Amino acid sequence: MSFGRELTGPGRLQGVDLARGLAVLGMFAAHLLVIPALNLSDPSTWIDLANGRSSILFAVLAGVSIALITGGPRPRGLGLARRRLAVRAVLLWVFGVALIATGVPVFVILPAYAVLFLLALPLVQLSARTLWIVTGGLAVVMPWVQPLLDALPVWEGEIGGSFALVLGWHYPFTLWVAFLVAGLAAGRSDLRRTDTQWALLLGGACAALLAAAVDATFVTPADPYLAQVWSSGPHSGGLLEVVGSGGFALATIGACQLLCRTPLTWLALPLRAVGSMPFTAYVGQLVVWAVVAAVVLDDTGDLGGFRALEPFWPFTVATLVACTAWALLLGRGPLERLTAWACRALAPR
């Protein structure tokens, strides 16, 4: 492989890599920092934008990735693609359960990713127009259904809690499929086109601003069910979070694609390198966390103790440097290579 081709090849959507890199580092911030509540008049609190929005951006980008894997705006080879997506789902679930077993005190997103990949199998044949309609329907309807699903007795007790972990229910697939479908729709809309990029930026920004305006204007209902339905809080699954954070994710993807049409794409190269291997970066962060916490604190589950070590910047800088060096010298990330090899081996044709 020629030097840096993984980041600059003609088939690469550099803005998508940049958005993935931002999502990964945003999840680092959500995991590793004590984040104050957002106050737009206080720049020191703006990091709170990463809380919840990073994982939603990650989910939308999963849909984008699936769209690109299956042909982008012109779907093709869907039978083979579906089989390989199923293999990816199994690998994601296995890695997710292994990370949960380390005891690191985060809600690992990979099991939820695995379920979402399986849910995508019957959706990859749909057109962009149909996918956008499905996205809108899910975004409006599922926040009303999700509180009822969360209240089911299946989640109660130790067994229920373990079931929720291995299913990734902190990111409930019944609701988060809306973000996946939004990403599929964006990927089917041809992300190389300037008009698509501007539509994502402006449309997503309008959705985010509308949700913020409604949240600031209307009083939260006193009824607990309605309060959850209406919520804009991170990981609440409320209507305003789905619309606002989903719009934020789409706007981010559009903005990143537009930025990478300019020379600024070279300044963003380290972030693009992280985004070219998000599986490696995400898993690597949690594995290193588990090792350091076990050695230094003798307890992988001590979140406060680990955050007191102030690991965010060391983790972030090390990830940027390692991913950039690997991408420039070796190309595809190690876990991305493993996944590709497994897909070819288990679904050869």
N, C-alpha and C positions, 0 to 999 in steps of 0.2 A: 504493500500500500504506500502511495506517495505521501510525503510529509503533509499532515493536516487535512488530508482529503476527507476524513470523516466529518470535519466541521465545515468544509467549504465546497464539497462536491456538488455538481449541478442538481442532483436529486434531493438535496438537503433543504429543508425549510428552516432557515436560520432563526427566524422569529419564533417558531414553535420551540426550538431548542432553548432560546432565551427565556421564554415563558416557563418552560419546565424548570430551568435553573432557578428562576425566581420562586417558583412553587416549592422546590426542594429547600432552598435557604429560608423561605418563610416558615416551613415546617420545622426547621432547625430552631428558629426563633421561638415558635410556639412551644417547642419541647424544652428548650434550654434556658429561656429567660423568664423572669418574673415580670409580667407585662401589666402596666397600669391601664385602667380603663381609658378608652379613646376620648380625647378632648381636642377638637380641631383647632382650638386657640393655643394649644400647648404642643409644640413639635416633638417634645420628648415622649409623648404618648402615641405618636403616629405609628409606632411599631405594632400597636394593637390591630392595625389593618391586617396583619398576618394571621391573627387568631381566627380560625375558622375559614377565612377566605383562602388561605394557602391550600388546605386540603380540598376545598371545593374546586379551586383552579386545577389541582392535581387530577381530580375526577373528570373535569371537562376535557383536560388534555388526554386522558385515557381514551375518551371518545374520539378525539382528533387522531390519536395514534391508530386506533382501530380503523378509522376511515382511510387513513393513508396506507395501512397495510393491505386493505382490500380494494385499492385502486384509486383513492381520492375521489375526484368528481365523476370518474367513469369506473364503476365497480366491475371487477373481473375476477375470474378464478375463485368464486365464492365458496365452492365446495372444499377445496384445499385450504382456503383461508379459514373457514370455520373449524376445520379439524385442528389446525395449528393454534387458533385462538383457544380452543378447549385445552390443548396441551399447556399453553401459557397460563391458563386459569389454574390448572392443577399445580404448576410450579409456584405460582404466586401464593397459593394457599399453603403449600408445604413450607415455603420460606416464612410466611406470616406466622404459622403456628410455631415454628422453631424460634422466631424472635419473641413471641409471647412467652415461650418457655424460659427465656433468659431472665424473666422477672423485671425487665426494664419497665418503669412505670409510665408507659404511654399507651394509648389506644392504637395498636398497629393497624395500618390501613390496608395492608396487603390481602387479608382474607376478604374484606369487602370488595377490593379490586377483583379478586378471583370470581366472586359471585357476579359482579357487574360484567365481566368478560363473557361469562356464560349467558347472561341476559342479552348481550349484544348479538348472539349468534343468529336469532331470527330477524334482527333489525338491519343487518348490513345490506340487505337487498333493497331497502327503501330509498326513495329519492330524497334530495335535500328538502324539497318543499314539504313532503310528508313528515320528515323528521322534525322540521321546525314546528309543524302543527302538533305532533305528539309531544314535543318539548313543552309547548304552551299548555296543553291539557294536563300533563303531569305536574307542572309547576303550580297550577291553580288548584288542582284537585287533591294531590297527595298530602299537602300540609293539613287538610281536614281529616284525612284518614290516619295519618301517622300516630297521633296521640292514642288512638284506639288500639293500634298495633302495639305500641309501647306498653300499654296497660295489660296485655295478655299475660296470663299466669305462667306461660312457658319461660319467662325471663326470671322468675322468682327463685330464691334459694341459691345454694352453691352450684348445683347442677345447671340451673338456669343462667347464672352468671358466667359459667364456663362456656356454655353454649353460645351466649352472646359474644364472648370474646372470639371464639373460633369462627363465628359467622361475620365478625366485623360489624356488629349491630350498633356500635357507636356511630357508624356511618351507614345507616340502614338502607339496604339496597332498594327497598320499596319506594323510598324518597329519592335517594341519590341516583337512581336510574335516570331521573330528569336531567341531571348534570351530564351524565354519560351521553344521553341522546342529544343534548345541546352540542356537545363536542363532535359527535357523529355528523350532525347537521352542518356544523361549521366546516368540517373536513370535506363533506360532500359538496359544499358551496364553492370550492376551488380557492384555497387560501393563497394561491399565487397571484390572484387578481387584486388589483388595487381597490376596485370598488367593493369587493368582499371585505377587504381589510378595513376600509373606512366604515362600512356598514356595521361590522362587529364593534369597532371602537365607539361609534356614535350611538348605535342601538343599545349596546351594553351599558354605556355611560348613562343614557337616558333611563334605563331600567334601574340602575343603581341609585341615581339621583331621585327618581320617583319614590323608590322604597324608603330612602332616607327622609324625604319630605313628608311622606305619609306617617312615618314613625315619629317625626318631630311634631306633627300636627295633631294627631289623634291620641286620645288617652287609652292606655292598655286596658282591655276589659277586665272586670273583677272576677269573672268566672274563670276558673283554672283551665278548663278545656279551651275556651276562646282565647285566653291569654297565650297558651302554647301555640295555637293555630296562628295567631297574629304576630308572634314574636319575631324580632330581628336579631336576637342574641346569637352569638357563635354556637354552632352545634345544636341549636334549638329545633331546627327543622320547621320553623315557622314560615308563614307565607312571605313575610317581608325579608327574612334571611334568604329564602330560595330565590326570590326575584332580585334582591339587591346584590347578594354575593354571586349569584349566577351571572347577573349582568356585569358585575365587576370582573369576573373571570373572562367573559367574552371580550370585554373592552381591553383587558390586558393582552389577550392574544392578538387582537387587531393592532394595538399599539406596538407590540413587539415586532410584528411582521412589517409594519411601516417603518419602524426605526431601523430595522435590518436591511432596508433598501438604501440606507445612507452609509457613509463611512463610519458612523458610530458603531456599526456592527463589529468593527475590529476592537473597539474599546470594550465591547461586551463579550469578547471571545472567552474569557475564563468562565463567565456565567453560561455561555452557550456550551462550553465543554461539560459543565455539570449537567446541563439539560440534555446532552447527548447520551448520558449514561445515568438516568435518574434511579433506576433499580439498584445499580451499584452504589450510588451515593447514599440513598436512603438506607439500604441494608448495612452498608459500611458504618454509617453514623451510629446505628443502634448496637452493632457488634462491638465497636470501640467503646461505646458508652458502657456496655455490660462488662467488658474487660477492665476498664479503668475503675468503675464503681466497685467491682469485686476486689481489686487489688488495693485501692486507696481507702475505701469505706467499709469493705467486707460486707457489703449489702447492695445488691444491684437495684433494690427497690426503694432506696432512700433518695427521693426526688429532691427534697430540700437540701440535703447534704451534697448532692451532685451539683445542683445549681450554685451552691456556695463556692464551688471550685471555679466558677466563672468560665465554663467551657465553651461558650458560644463562639467567641472570636477564634480561639485555637481550632475548634472544629471547622469553622467556616473557612478560615485561611488554608488549613490543611486540605480541605475538600477542593477548594478552587485550584490550588497548586497541583495536587495529585491528579485531578481529572483533566486539567489542561495538559500536563505532561503526558499522560496516558493517551489522550485523544490525538495529540500532535505526533507522538512517536509510534503508537501501536494501533490507533483507530478505535474500533468499537470497544466499549467497556467490558470488563471480564464477565459480569453476570448477564449482560446483554448477549455476549458470545455464547455463554452456556445456554441461555434460553433459545437462541437461534439454532444451536446444534441439536438441542432436545426436540425442537419442533421438526427439524429436518429428519431426525432419526425416528421419531415416533409417528410422524405424519409425512412420509416421503412423497406421497402423490395422491 
